[in-house]
Amino acid sequence: MNVFEMIGGVVMVLMSIAISLLVLLQEGSKGGGITALTGGDSDSFFGKNGGLTRDAMLYRATRFCAIVFFVVTIVVYGLDVYMA
């Protein structure tokens, strides 16, 4: 195991944790989320626009982490095959 494999492994573990957390933070359904359960006002400005911005940011962050995870996986696997 060389240095690149170790660094790649650490990056893959960090990205997998980040992906898991980001997916858990995303809203599961479009039924209003926690605001509907608590009886909060979903007709406010933040209720209408804040969720869309947050969901879009979480989606972009999840997509970025997934791309980094797959690229690092392919590079580390490619180095392992190349070095063998």
NUNU-557886 format. One record per residue: residue in one letter; x, y, z of N, C-alpha, C in turn. Coordinates in steps of 0.2 Angstrom, whole numbers, plus 5000, padded with zeros to 4 digits. Each point is the difference from the previous one (the first is absolute). Last residue first. Layout:
! residues N
aXYZXYZXYZ/...
//
This chain:
! residues 84
a500349854950500049925001500449974994/m499450245001500649985004500149935001/y498150084988500650024997500649985003/v497949975010500149954995500650024996/d499550145018500149935002500149954995/l499450224994500750005003500149935002/g497850044994500550004994500750005002/y498450015017500049944997500449994994/v499850215010500349965004500049924998/v498850174987500850015000500349955005/i497749995000500349984993500750015000/t498950085019499949935000500449974993/v499750235003500649985004500049925000/v498250104988500650024997500649975004/f497949985009500049964995500750014996/f499450155018500149935003500149954994/v499550224995500750005003500149935002/i497950044992500550014995500749995002/a498350025017499949934996500550004994/c499850205012500349955004500049934997/f498950184989500750015001500449955003/r497650005001500349984993500750015000/t498950075019500049925000500349984993/a499850235003500549985005500049924999/r498350114989500650014997500649975004/y497849995009500149964994500650014997/l499550135018500249935002500049964994/m499450224996500750005002500249935003/a497850034993500450014994500750005002/d498450005017500049944996500450004994/r499850205012500349955004500049934997/t498850174990500750025000500449955004/l497749985000500249984993500850025000/g498850055020500149934999500349984993/g499550235005500649975004500149934999/n498050124991500750004996500649985003/k497749995010499949994993500750004996/g499950045023499649934999500049994993/f500850215007500549955001499749934999/f498550184999500550014994500549945001/s497749945010500550065001500550004994/d498249835005499950054995500450065001/s499949805014500449994994499950054994/d499849985029499850044994500449984994/g499749825020500350074999499750034994/g499649785012499550054999500350074999/t501149785003500050045005499550065000/l500449834982499949975006499950045006/a500550094979499349985000499949965006/t502250084997499550055001499349985000/i501849854995499950015007499550065001/g499849924976500549985004499850015008/g498850024977500150065005500549995005/g499549854981499450015004500050055005/k501549894983499850074999499450015004/s502049825007499450014995499850075000/g502049945011499849944997499550004995/e502050185007499349995001499849944997/q502650035007499550024995499349985002/l501949955013499850065001499550034995/l501149784999499650005006499750075001/v501649974983499349974998499650005006/l502150095004499650044995499449974998/l501549875014499750065003499650044996/s501149834990499549975004499750065004/i501850054986499449984996499549985005/a502050045010499750074998499449984996/i501349825006499750035006499650064998/s501349904984499449965001499750035006/m501950114994499550014995499449965002/l501949965013499850075001499450014995/v501249814996499649995007499750075001/m501449994982499449964998499650005007/v502150105001499550044997499349974998/v501849875010499750055005499550054996/g501149844987499649975005499750055005/g501650074984499449994997499549975005/i502150035008499750074999499349994997/m501449815001499850025007499650064999/e500949924981499549965002499750025007/f501950114991499450024996499449955002/v502149955010499850065003499350024996/n500649744999500450064999499650065003/m500049725003499650065000500550065000/
//
